[in-house]
Amino acid sequence: MLGIKAWAGIVVERAAEDPFGFLTAVILALPPLFPASAVLSWKLAKMIEAREKEQKEKQKHQENIAKAKGLKKG
């Protein structure tokens, strides 16, 4: 198995030998990753929104419990 340094060396060597071909390969490899990035970002945003909603509900529940306990004491 190649180490990171060996892999980086191979990439740099290929880029130095054929810069146009290397850039073409990189440009052709990147576009399929954009939709995947968009989907993952959307999913992350939905997860964050759900977590925030859950935390607000828990906080409201705790406030209601504290309010109810305060009324019982009074």
N, CA, C and O atoms as CSV, one atom per row, in Angstrom:
chain,resi,resn,atom,element,x,y,z
A,1,MET,N,N,0.848,-1.184,0.000
A,1,MET,CA,C,0.000,0.000,0.000
A,1,MET,C,C,0.888,1.238,0.000
A,1,MET,O,O,1.856,1.327,0.755
A,2,LEU,N,N,0.543,2.184,-0.855
A,2,LEU,CA,C,1.342,3.393,-0.969
A,2,LEU,C,C,1.062,4.343,0.188
A,2,LEU,O,O,-0.074,4.491,0.638
A,3,GLY,N,N,2.125,4.979,0.651
A,3,GLY,CA,C,1.950,6.002,1.668
A,3,GLY,C,C,1.507,7.302,1.023
A,3,GLY,O,O,1.483,7.434,-0.200
A,4,ILE,N,N,1.163,8.242,1.860
A,4,ILE,CA,C,0.697,9.540,1.359
A,4,ILE,C,C,1.806,10.249,0.592
A,4,ILE,O,O,1.554,10.862,-0.445
A,5,LYS,N,N,3.035,10.165,1.100
A,5,LYS,CA,C,4.154,10.829,0.421
A,5,LYS,C,C,4.410,10.210,-0.954
A,5,LYS,O,O,4.675,10.927,-1.919
A,6,ALA,N,N,4.330,8.892,-1.042
A,6,ALA,CA,C,4.551,8.227,-2.333
A,6,ALA,C,C,3.438,8.588,-3.311
A,6,ALA,O,O,3.696,8.855,-4.485
A,7,TRP,N,N,2.202,8.596,-2.820
A,7,TRP,CA,C,1.068,8.938,-3.664
A,7,TRP,C,C,1.179,10.382,-4.147
A,7,TRP,O,O,0.946,10.667,-5.322
A,8,ALA,N,N,1.537,11.294,-3.239
A,8,ALA,CA,C,1.693,12.699,-3.615
A,8,ALA,C,C,2.818,12.855,-4.640
A,8,ALA,O,O,2.714,13.655,-5.570
A,9,GLY,N,N,3.877,12.098,-4.463
A,9,GLY,CA,C,4.987,12.150,-5.421
A,9,GLY,C,C,4.558,11.720,-6.811
A,9,GLY,O,O,4.954,12.327,-7.807
A,10,ILE,N,N,3.745,10.671,-6.879
A,10,ILE,CA,C,3.247,10.196,-8.175
A,10,ILE,C,C,2.362,11.256,-8.823
A,10,ILE,O,O,2.467,11.502,-10.025
A,11,VAL,N,N,1.498,11.880,-8.042
A,11,VAL,CA,C,0.599,12.908,-8.570
A,11,VAL,C,C,1.401,14.097,-9.090
A,11,VAL,O,O,1.137,14.599,-10.183
A,12,VAL,N,N,2.372,14.543,-8.314
A,12,VAL,CA,C,3.190,15.690,-8.728
A,12,VAL,C,C,3.991,15.339,-9.979
A,12,VAL,O,O,4.124,16.161,-10.885
A,13,GLU,N,N,4.519,14.131,-10.028
A,13,GLU,CA,C,5.290,13.703,-11.203
A,13,GLU,C,C,4.412,13.696,-12.451
A,13,GLU,O,O,4.837,14.154,-13.512
A,14,ARG,N,N,3.193,13.180,-12.328
A,14,ARG,CA,C,2.281,13.142,-13.482
A,14,ARG,C,C,1.912,14.562,-13.916
A,14,ARG,O,O,1.843,14.857,-15.109
A,15,ALA,N,N,1.678,15.433,-12.939
A,15,ALA,CA,C,1.324,16.815,-13.266
A,15,ALA,C,C,2.483,17.517,-13.967
A,15,ALA,O,O,2.264,18.332,-14.864
A,16,ALA,N,N,3.697,17.210,-13.569
A,16,ALA,CA,C,4.869,17.838,-14.197
A,16,ALA,C,C,5.089,17.306,-15.613
A,16,ALA,O,O,5.511,18.054,-16.495
A,17,GLU,N,N,4.810,16.036,-15.834
A,17,GLU,CA,C,5.027,15.436,-17.148
A,17,GLU,C,C,3.997,15.900,-18.170
A,17,GLU,O,O,4.349,16.177,-19.317
A,18,ASP,N,N,2.732,15.988,-17.771
A,18,ASP,CA,C,1.659,16.346,-18.697
A,18,ASP,C,C,0.661,17.263,-17.987
A,18,ASP,O,O,-0.403,16.814,-17.560
A,19,PRO,N,N,1.009,18.560,-17.862
A,19,PRO,CA,C,0.132,19.455,-17.107
A,19,PRO,C,C,-1.267,19.597,-17.720
A,19,PRO,O,O,-2.253,19.649,-16.985
A,20,PHE,N,N,-1.366,19.658,-19.031
A,20,PHE,CA,C,-2.672,19.808,-19.674
A,20,PHE,C,C,-3.544,18.579,-19.439
A,20,PHE,O,O,-4.725,18.703,-19.116
A,21,GLY,N,N,-2.975,17.422,-19.598
A,21,GLY,CA,C,-3.713,16.182,-19.366
A,21,GLY,C,C,-4.118,16.047,-17.903
A,21,GLY,O,O,-5.221,15.590,-17.604
A,22,PHE,N,N,-3.234,16.439,-16.995
A,22,PHE,CA,C,-3.545,16.376,-15.561
A,22,PHE,C,C,-4.705,17.305,-15.225
A,22,PHE,O,O,-5.634,16.909,-14.521
A,23,LEU,N,N,-4.656,18.536,-15.724
A,23,LEU,CA,C,-5.741,19.485,-15.456
A,23,LEU,C,C,-7.054,19.016,-16.081
A,23,LEU,O,O,-8.123,19.188,-15.496
A,24,THR,N,N,-6.968,18.427,-17.262
A,24,THR,CA,C,-8.169,17.898,-17.904
A,24,THR,C,C,-8.784,16.788,-17.047
A,24,THR,O,O,-10.000,16.736,-16.864
A,25,ALA,N,N,-7.937,15.909,-16.529
A,25,ALA,CA,C,-8.433,14.814,-15.686
A,25,ALA,C,C,-9.069,15.362,-14.412
A,25,ALA,O,O,-10.116,14.879,-13.981
A,26,VAL,N,N,-8.439,16.368,-13.813
A,26,VAL,CA,C,-8.985,16.967,-12.588
A,26,VAL,C,C,-10.316,17.647,-12.886
A,26,VAL,O,O,-11.279,17.492,-12.135
A,27,ILE,N,N,-10.368,18.397,-13.980
A,27,ILE,CA,C,-11.605,19.104,-14.334
A,27,ILE,C,C,-12.726,18.106,-14.652
A,27,ILE,O,O,-13.886,18.373,-14.336
A,28,LEU,N,N,-12.412,16.993,-15.255
A,28,LEU,CA,C,-13.428,15.983,-15.556
A,28,LEU,C,C,-13.839,15.196,-14.301
A,28,LEU,O,O,-14.954,14.680,-14.237
A,29,ALA,N,N,-12.962,15.103,-13.322
A,29,ALA,CA,C,-13.267,14.337,-12.109
A,29,ALA,C,C,-14.097,15.146,-11.112
A,29,ALA,O,O,-14.826,14.558,-10.313
A,30,LEU,N,N,-14.007,16.469,-11.135
A,30,LEU,CA,C,-14.684,17.287,-10.133
A,30,LEU,C,C,-16.201,17.446,-10.312
A,30,LEU,O,O,-16.917,17.349,-9.315
A,31,PRO,N,N,-16.726,17.679,-11.498
A,31,PRO,CA,C,-18.174,17.932,-11.621
A,31,PRO,C,C,-19.097,16.885,-10.998
A,31,PRO,O,O,-20.119,17.271,-10.429
A,32,PRO,N,N,-18.805,15.595,-11.070
A,32,PRO,CA,C,-19.705,14.645,-10.407
A,32,PRO,C,C,-19.747,14.820,-8.884
A,32,PRO,O,O,-20.702,14.392,-8.236
A,33,LEU,N,N,-18.727,15.439,-8.324
A,33,LEU,CA,C,-18.694,15.629,-6.871
A,33,LEU,C,C,-19.577,16.788,-6.418
A,33,LEU,O,O,-19.972,16.833,-5.253
A,34,PHE,N,N,-19.895,17.722,-7.309
A,34,PHE,CA,C,-20.710,18.874,-6.921
A,34,PHE,C,C,-22.123,18.486,-6.495
A,34,PHE,O,O,-22.577,18.953,-5.450
A,35,PRO,N,N,-22.839,17.655,-7.251
A,35,PRO,CA,C,-24.171,17.249,-6.779
A,35,PRO,C,C,-24.108,16.482,-5.456
A,35,PRO,O,O,-24.967,16.655,-4.592
A,36,ALA,N,N,-23.097,15.640,-5.305
A,36,ALA,CA,C,-22.949,14.901,-4.047
A,36,ALA,C,C,-22.731,15.877,-2.895
A,36,ALA,O,O,-23.297,15.699,-1.817
A,37,SER,N,N,-21.931,16.887,-3.110
A,37,SER,CA,C,-21.688,17.897,-2.087
A,37,SER,C,C,-22.972,18.649,-1.751
A,37,SER,O,O,-23.247,18.924,-0.583
A,38,ALA,N,N,-23.749,18.978,-2.767
A,38,ALA,CA,C,-25.003,19.697,-2.536
A,38,ALA,C,C,-25.981,18.846,-1.724
A,38,ALA,O,O,-26.629,19.350,-0.807
A,39,VAL,N,N,-26.088,17.567,-2.057
A,39,VAL,CA,C,-26.997,16.671,-1.333
A,39,VAL,C,C,-26.554,16.520,0.119
A,39,VAL,O,O,-27.375,16.582,1.034
A,40,LEU,N,N,-25.266,16.324,0.322
A,40,LEU,CA,C,-24.769,16.167,1.686
A,40,LEU,C,C,-24.936,17.442,2.502
A,40,LEU,O,O,-25.238,17.376,3.694
A,41,SER,N,N,-24.747,18.591,1.885
A,41,SER,CA,C,-24.954,19.869,2.576
A,41,SER,C,C,-26.420,20.041,2.961
A,41,SER,O,O,-26.729,20.509,4.056
A,42,TRP,N,N,-27.311,19.665,2.064
A,42,TRP,CA,C,-28.749,19.766,2.342
A,42,TRP,C,C,-29.134,18.850,3.506
A,42,TRP,O,O,-29.886,19.246,4.396
A,43,LYS,N,N,-28.608,17.620,3.487
A,43,LYS,CA,C,-28.899,16.688,4.573
A,43,LYS,C,C,-28.366,17.207,5.905
A,43,LYS,O,O,-29.037,17.090,6.931
A,44,LEU,N,N,-27.172,17.776,5.893
A,44,LEU,CA,C,-26.595,18.328,7.116
A,44,LEU,C,C,-27.434,19.477,7.642
A,44,LEU,O,O,-27.661,19.578,8.848
A,45,ALA,N,N,-27.895,20.343,6.752
A,45,ALA,CA,C,-28.744,21.470,7.168
A,45,ALA,C,C,-30.027,20.957,7.802
A,45,ALA,O,O,-30.473,21.496,8.815
A,46,LYS,N,N,-30.628,19.919,7.218
A,46,LYS,CA,C,-31.853,19.339,7.786
A,46,LYS,C,C,-31.580,18.728,9.160
A,46,LYS,O,O,-32.402,18.858,10.067
A,47,MET,N,N,-30.445,18.072,9.322
A,47,MET,CA,C,-30.096,17.484,10.612
A,47,MET,C,C,-29.897,18.559,11.672
A,47,MET,O,O,-30.323,18.393,12.814
A,48,ILE,N,N,-29.253,19.658,11.299
A,48,ILE,CA,C,-29.023,20.758,12.233
A,48,ILE,C,C,-30.356,21.388,12.627
A,48,ILE,O,O,-30.577,21.685,13.801
A,49,GLU,N,N,-31.238,21.592,11.662
A,49,GLU,CA,C,-32.555,22.160,11.961
A,49,GLU,C,C,-33.338,21.248,12.904
A,49,GLU,O,O,-33.980,21.734,13.835
A,50,ALA,N,N,-33.294,19.952,12.679
A,50,ALA,CA,C,-34.016,19.007,13.531
A,50,ALA,C,C,-33.454,19.023,14.948
A,50,ALA,O,O,-34.210,18.976,15.918
A,51,ARG,N,N,-32.136,19.090,15.070
A,51,ARG,CA,C,-31.510,19.128,16.395
A,51,ARG,C,C,-31.887,20.408,17.136
A,51,ARG,O,O,-32.188,20.372,18.330
A,52,GLU,N,N,-31.871,21.540,16.426
A,52,GLU,CA,C,-32.243,22.811,17.058
A,52,GLU,C,C,-33.707,22.780,17.506
A,52,GLU,O,O,-34.030,23.262,18.591
A,53,LYS,N,N,-34.586,22.223,16.687
A,53,LYS,CA,C,-36.002,22.130,17.038
A,53,LYS,C,C,-36.177,21.250,18.277
A,53,LYS,O,O,-36.947,21.583,19.179
A,54,GLU,N,N,-35.468,20.142,18.313
A,54,GLU,CA,C,-35.548,19.234,19.459
A,54,GLU,C,C,-35.049,19.917,20.736
A,54,GLU,O,O,-35.643,19.753,21.802
A,55,GLN,N,N,-33.963,20.678,20.629
A,55,GLN,CA,C,-33.423,21.380,21.794
A,55,GLN,C,C,-34.399,22.445,22.288
A,55,GLN,O,O,-34.558,22.620,23.496
A,56,LYS,N,N,-35.051,23.154,21.372
A,56,LYS,CA,C,-36.039,24.157,21.768
A,56,LYS,C,C,-37.217,23.501,22.480
A,56,LYS,O,O,-37.718,24.021,23.477
A,57,GLU,N,N,-37.658,22.346,21.958
A,57,GLU,CA,C,-38.768,21.636,22.586
A,57,GLU,C,C,-38.389,21.166,23.988
A,57,GLU,O,O,-39.196,21.263,24.912
A,58,LYS,N,N,-37.166,20.658,24.152
A,58,LYS,CA,C,-36.711,20.206,25.464
A,58,LYS,C,C,-36.632,21.384,26.439
A,58,LYS,O,O,-37.030,21.271,27.599
A,59,GLN,N,N,-36.114,22.512,25.951
A,59,GLN,CA,C,-35.999,23.690,26.800
A,59,GLN,C,C,-37.391,24.175,27.218
A,59,GLN,O,O,-37.604,24.521,28.380
A,60,LYS,N,N,-38.318,24.201,26.293
A,60,LYS,CA,C,-39.689,24.620,26.605
A,60,LYS,C,C,-40.318,23.662,27.613
A,60,LYS,O,O,-41.017,24.094,28.529
A,61,HIS,N,N,-40.073,22.376,27.446
A,61,HIS,CA,C,-40.591,21.369,28.371
A,61,HIS,C,C,-40.026,21.602,29.780
A,61,HIS,O,O,-40.759,21.554,30.768
A,62,GLN,N,N,-38.711,21.854,29.857
A,62,GLN,CA,C,-38.087,22.105,31.160
A,62,GLN,C,C,-38.647,23.374,31.796
A,62,GLN,O,O,-38.866,23.409,33.007
A,63,GLU,N,N,-38.880,24.407,31.006
A,63,GLU,CA,C,-39.458,25.642,31.526
A,63,GLU,C,C,-40.868,25.404,32.061
A,63,GLU,O,O,-41.238,25.940,33.106
A,64,ASN,N,N,-41.654,24.599,31.344
A,64,ASN,CA,C,-43.009,24.281,31.794
A,64,ASN,C,C,-42.989,23.480,33.094
A,64,ASN,O,O,-43.825,23.693,33.971
A,65,ILE,N,N,-42.040,22.564,33.214
A,65,ILE,CA,C,-41.910,21.793,34.456
A,65,ILE,C,C,-41.551,22.716,35.613
A,65,ILE,O,O,-42.122,22.615,36.699
A,66,ALA,N,N,-40.590,23.626,35.370
A,66,ALA,CA,C,-40.184,24.568,36.420
A,66,ALA,C,C,-41.345,25.472,36.805
A,66,ALA,O,O,-41.544,25.766,37.984
A,67,LYS,N,N,-42.105,25.909,35.819
A,67,LYS,CA,C,-43.266,26.777,36.087
A,67,LYS,C,C,-44.306,26.009,36.910
A,67,LYS,O,O,-44.880,26.554,37.852
A,68,ALA,N,N,-44.544,24.759,36.555
A,68,ALA,CA,C,-45.533,23.942,37.280
A,68,ALA,C,C,-45.075,23.699,38.722
A,68,ALA,O,O,-45.890,23.743,39.643
A,69,LYS,N,N,-43.805,23.448,38.921
A,69,LYS,CA,C,-43.277,23.249,40.278
A,69,LYS,C,C,-43.400,24.524,41.094
A,69,LYS,O,O,-43.684,24.475,42.291
A,70,GLY,N,N,-43.186,25.671,40.448
A,70,GLY,CA,C,-43.293,26.957,41.129
A,70,GLY,C,C,-44.735,27.224,41.560
A,70,GLY,O,O,-44.967,27.784,42.631
A,71,LEU,N,N,-45.697,26.830,40.740
A,71,LEU,CA,C,-47.119,27.035,41.091
A,71,LEU,C,C,-47.525,26.123,42.249
A,71,LEU,O,O,-48.322,26.523,43.097
A,72,LYS,N,N,-46.991,24.914,42.294
A,72,LYS,CA,C,-47.338,23.997,43.379
A,72,LYS,C,C,-46.809,24.483,44.723
A,72,LYS,O,O,-47.464,24.307,45.751
A,73,LYS,N,N,-45.628,25.094,44.717
A,73,LYS,CA,C,-45.033,25.597,45.963
A,73,LYS,C,C,-45.797,26.793,46.490
A,73,LYS,O,O,-45.947,26.953,47.701
A,74,GLY,N,N,-46.286,27.644,45.583
A,74,GLY,CA,C,-46.924,28.904,45.955
A,74,GLY,C,C,-48.267,28.706,46.492
A,74,GLY,O,O,-48.936,29.674,46.852
